[in-house]
Amino acid sequence: MVEAVVFEFRNAPISLGELALLEYAEKLTRDPSSCKENDIQLLRQAGWSDLAILDTTLVISYFNFVNRIADGLGVELEKR
């Protein structure tokens, strides 16, 4: 299941609500300025509360922020 979501979430066995959330995450990551009120309405229609949408947006934005800092500084992952 995890691999299906990571490699091609649109074909993964997930709910329509989860699909909507992942599509929003992708859009916010790839083209944040394209996110509009309609995107939030779609999430609400998919069953997500305003608090869940806020939490999700904060987590997505935080990870994008941290990854951009690491990438910009050339930070490499530690090998285990």
Secondary structure as GFF3:
##gff-version 3
##sequence-region A 1 80
A	DSSP	alpha_helix	2	8	.	.	.	ID=ss1
A	DSSP	three_ten_helix	9	11	.	.	.	ID=ss2
A	DSSP	alpha_helix	16	30	.	.	.	ID=ss3
A	DSSP	three_ten_helix	32	34	.	.	.	ID=ss4
A	DSSP	alpha_helix	37	45	.	.	.	ID=ss5
A	DSSP	alpha_helix	50	73	.	.	.	ID=ss6
###
